[in-house]
Amino acid sequence: MTRTHWASIAAVVLALLFAGTATVVAGEDDGPAGPATPDAASADAGFARDMSVHHQQAVEMSFIVRDRTQNEEIRSLAYDIANTQANQRGMMMGWLDLWGLPKVAPGEAPMAWMAKAGGAHAGHGTKDAASANSSGDADTAPMPGMATQAQLERLGELSGRAAEIEYLQLMIVHHNGGVDMAQGCVDLCTVDTEKSLAQGMVNAQRSEVELMVDLLKKRGAQVRT
């Protein structure tokens, strides 16, 4: 088996372990006098569902680029992103299981829960996400920040420096979309453990964006707008 296959297996195992830990921690938050279990329409559930999808694509892109370049700096970054986001995804899936809530919400537009925030978050990405969700267009992203199917296919066709640049450009946009969504949870979610995870995402992904911008500059490339 290749290193990528072993890395993928390790990420899945770690995700399952973290999911179990998350279930215990989330359960401790909601004691006899604690807050009620979130319902399917809550920001807590919406964030867990949508960010799990968002994270899964980051993991996919990261394993793609690990097969398309031999640059250790990029491969290390991709491995770190894949491991971190696979683990976090496992935690969020664990919470949904703990709450007895579905992992998908048919008929509900991705990120609709953010409309409850009002102000800066109101309706964030919901119109575009709803359109993408129903169209199935390869040139339309399912949620803000996510790559389209066409972009994923292009990444898989590139190699070396070209693949590194494409990955960095896609992942910067991906992280920025993820930061906006995580900040929505910080503002709206009611489960303290989930809010803490979301704040950690905001801090970590902003830091990684700064790193990726520097890596792009080293390659004579610019951030994609």
PEBEL-V743022 format. One record per residue. N is the residue number from 1. RES is the residue in three letters. OMEGA is omega in radians with two decimals (* if undefined). Layout:
n=[N;N]
res=[RES;RES]
omega=[OMEGA;OMEGA]
This chain:
n=[1;2;3;4;5;6;7;8;9;10;11;12;13;14;15;16;17;18;19;20;21;22;23;24;25;26;27;28;29;30;31;32;33;34;35;36;37;38;39;40;41;42;43;44;45;46;47;48;49;50;51;52;53;54;55;56;57;58;59;60;61;62;63;64;65;66;67;68;69;70;71;72;73;74;75;76;77;78;79;80;81;82;83;84;85;86;87;88;89;90;91;92;93;94;95;96;97;98;99;100;101;102;103;104;105;106;107;108;109;110;111;112;113;114;115;116;117;118;119;120;121;122;123;124;125;126;127;128;129;130;131;132;133;134;135;136;137;138;139;140;141;142;143;144;145;146;147;148;149;150;151;152;153;154;155;156;157;158;159;160;161;162;163;164;165;166;167;168;169;170;171;172;173;174;175;176;177;178;179;180;181;182;183;184;185;186;187;188;189;190;191;192;193;194;195;196;197;198;199;200;201;202;203;204;205;206;207;208;209;210;211;212;213;214;215;216;217;218;219;220;221;222;223;224;225]
res=[MET;THR;ARG;THR;HIS;TRP;ALA;SER;ILE;ALA;ALA;VAL;VAL;LEU;ALA;LEU;LEU;PHE;ALA;GLY;THR;ALA;THR;VAL;VAL;ALA;GLY;GLU;ASP;ASP;GLY;PRO;ALA;GLY;PRO;ALA;THR;PRO;ASP;ALA;ALA;SER;ALA;ASP;ALA;GLY;PHE;ALA;ARG;ASP;MET;SER;VAL;HIS;HIS;GLN;GLN;ALA;VAL;GLU;MET;SER;PHE;ILE;VAL;ARG;ASP;ARG;THR;GLN;ASN;GLU;GLU;ILE;ARG;SER;LEU;ALA;TYR;ASP;ILE;ALA;ASN;THR;GLN;ALA;ASN;GLN;ARG;GLY;MET;MET;MET;GLY;TRP;LEU;ASP;LEU;TRP;GLY;LEU;PRO;LYS;VAL;ALA;PRO;GLY;GLU;ALA;PRO;MET;ALA;TRP;MET;ALA;LYS;ALA;GLY;GLY;ALA;HIS;ALA;GLY;HIS;GLY;THR;LYS;ASP;ALA;ALA;SER;ALA;ASN;SER;SER;GLY;ASP;ALA;ASP;THR;ALA;PRO;MET;PRO;GLY;MET;ALA;THR;GLN;ALA;GLN;LEU;GLU;ARG;LEU;GLY;GLU;LEU;SER;GLY;ARG;ALA;ALA;GLU;ILE;GLU;TYR;LEU;GLN;LEU;MET;ILE;VAL;HIS;HIS;ASN;GLY;GLY;VAL;ASP;MET;ALA;GLN;GLY;CYS;VAL;ASP;LEU;CYS;THR;VAL;ASP;THR;GLU;LYS;SER;LEU;ALA;GLN;GLY;MET;VAL;ASN;ALA;GLN;ARG;SER;GLU;VAL;GLU;LEU;MET;VAL;ASP;LEU;LEU;LYS;LYS;ARG;GLY;ALA;GLN;VAL;ARG;THR]
omega=[-3.14;3.10;-3.14;3.12;3.12;3.12;3.14;3.13;-3.14;3.14;3.14;3.14;3.13;3.12;3.14;3.11;3.14;3.11;3.12;3.10;-3.13;-3.13;3.13;-3.10;-3.14;3.12;3.12;3.14;-3.03;3.11;-3.10;-3.13;-3.07;-3.12;3.11;3.08;3.14;3.08;-3.02;-3.10;-3.07;3.05;3.14;-3.13;-3.13;3.11;-3.13;3.14;-3.02;-3.14;3.06;3.09;-3.14;-3.14;-3.10;3.12;3.09;3.08;-3.14;-3.13;-3.11;3.10;3.06;-3.05;3.10;3.10;-3.01;3.13;3.04;-3.14;-3.04;3.13;3.14;-3.14;3.11;3.10;-3.11;3.13;3.13;3.14;-3.13;-3.13;-3.11;-3.04;3.03;3.12;3.12;3.10;3.10;3.10;-3.10;3.06;3.11;3.10;3.12;3.08;-3.13;-3.12;-3.11;-3.07;-3.14;3.13;3.03;-3.13;-3.12;3.11;3.11;-3.13;3.05;3.07;3.09;-3.14;-3.10;3.12;-3.13;-3.05;-3.05;3.08;-3.02;-3.09;-3.01;3.08;-3.06;3.04;-3.02;-3.13;3.13;-3.11;3.13;3.12;3.14;-3.09;-3.08;-3.04;-3.07;-3.11;-3.14;3.14;3.14;-3.14;-3.13;3.10;3.10;-3.14;-3.10;3.09;3.05;3.10;3.12;3.12;3.09;3.13;3.12;3.12;-3.13;-3.14;-3.10;3.09;3.09;-3.07;-3.14;3.11;3.13;-3.13;-3.13;3.13;-3.12;3.13;3.12;-3.05;3.06;3.10;3.14;-3.14;-3.14;3.06;3.12;3.11;3.12;-3.13;3.14;3.09;3.06;3.10;3.09;-3.10;-2.94;-3.04;-3.09;3.13;-3.02;-3.13;3.14;3.10;3.13;3.09;-3.13;3.11;3.07;3.08;3.13;-3.09;-3.07;-3.07;3.03;3.12;3.13;3.08;3.12;3.11;-3.09;3.05;3.10;3.13;3.08;-3.13;3.10;-3.14;3.11;-3.10;-3.09;3.04;3.12;3.14;*]
